[in-house]
Amino acid sequence: MSGEALLIRAVTVVDGTGAGPSAPRDVLIEDGRIAAIDDRTAVENVAILDGAGRYLVPGLWETEAHLTRSANGLPADLLRKWPEDGDVPRLRANLRAYLASGVTSVVDLGGPTEVLTALREEQRRGDLLGARLFVLGRQFTAKGGQPVIGGSTLAGVTTQVDDAEEVRRIATAMIERDRVDGLKVNYTTGGGPFGRAPIISPECLAALVEVARAHDLPLFAHIDDADRAAVALEAGVGNIQHMFDPRPGRFEADVERVGALCVERGAFWSMTLSWFESYARAGDPSLLDDIGVEGRVEPAVLKELTEDPRSMWRTMPGEMRAYFKARLEAADSVLAAVNRRGVPTSVATDAGNPMVFHGAGALREMVLMQAAGVPPLEVLCAATSRAAEKVGRLDQLGTVAVGKVADLLLLDADPTADVANVRRLAAVIQEGVVHAPADLRL
């Protein structure tokens, strides 16, 4: 996939490590990797990209996507049976949507293993344009456990288990045969408007931790309540996803407990603000303006979302809006303090849920994190180096450094002044190949 040698002249580098903007630098890319970062690089026979007055940052990441869903809000989209009834062209379009927003890497957290790994191989051959795909395969859950959609657990995107030996066998096969990039467990009984469902047993959870550790792969856990979050962390899960339900009179103690465990164990906690906002503001046309969907979301998806009477944009129950508004407000109230305490986080949105758009949702997540009080540089790290570290790829991706894969964004404005400036794309560079933003628009 790597392109011709490229020299980005006199560009200000924000390298993703938390350091501020550099003085103007020349950045040389050869064979798809960063070959040099210098004050002045003398080379011949290379393409030149003018970086004067611009900012070079690592390509952004999304660390919680569901690519088999399109965010159109239609029940049929959520209930689609994979692989037999799958919409692979729409899945490919979802991957391209990330690149259109400058998101060069995406982690799918629960989908049909065989479909996603086939697309990953297609991408590695250079036959599929889109964000670099990391696959966790079907998420592990109890038999009949969450996610329950339309009254049933969807077999196409879950592995339902009730025996630890079965967990070891299936997880090991996914790693050794399918080469998944990590594992996911849905570790919740449900909450609020979702009803209750069985939860995976402690023995099965321990088996997943054991297999992930044996293969040095990340294990992610979907959580909805503080007690389950704490149990998952104590069991050895390294990544918890979502802000839990705020319990009256116990919320501050819950945050203290979960945050302390994350710091102690170096575990990531990603709060998915944009998912909560999208459900809380369903039907509000100003939400689409705030997200910035123009050119970043397929017109067909927007049409289905806003015009089909079955869409959750129109039918979201008031109880569900209120539930997600409470979770958003809870996350907003503690995110900056949790960040200052040293809890690592990454940009994660639960994209593919209704109104949570692939690509554009990640940019919205960054804006919401900044609005919650997280400094712009920290938000940028959460979208780049922290995300790569979370998935075990910091040795190759996530920062602007010599030897790293050249997944980069050239911006027309300073993202350390306002993270919304990541939308000011001058070029998207993936493995050294330069894409003009106009060519990626949907």
Secondary structure, DSSP 8 states (H G I E B T S, - for coil): ---S-EEEEEEEE--SSS----SEEEEEEETTEEEEEESS---SS-EEEE-TT-EEEE-EEEEEE-TT--SS--HHHHT--TTTT--HHHHHHHHHHHHHTTEEEEEE-S--HHHHHHHHHHHHTT---SSEEEE--SEEEETT-S-EETTEE-GGGEEEE--HHHHHHHHHHHHHTT--S-EEEE-----GGG-------HHHHHHHHHHHHHTT--EEEE-SSHHHHHHHHHHT--EEES-----TTTHHHHHHHHHHHHHHHT-EEE--HHHHHHHHTTT-HHHHHHHT-TTTS-HHHHHHHHH-TTSHHHH--HHHHHHHHHHHHHHHHHHHHHHHHT--------BTSTT--TTHHHHHHHHHHHHTT--HHHHHHHHTHHHHHHTT-TTTSSS--TTSB--EEEESS-TTT-GGGGG-EEEEEETTEEE-HHHH--
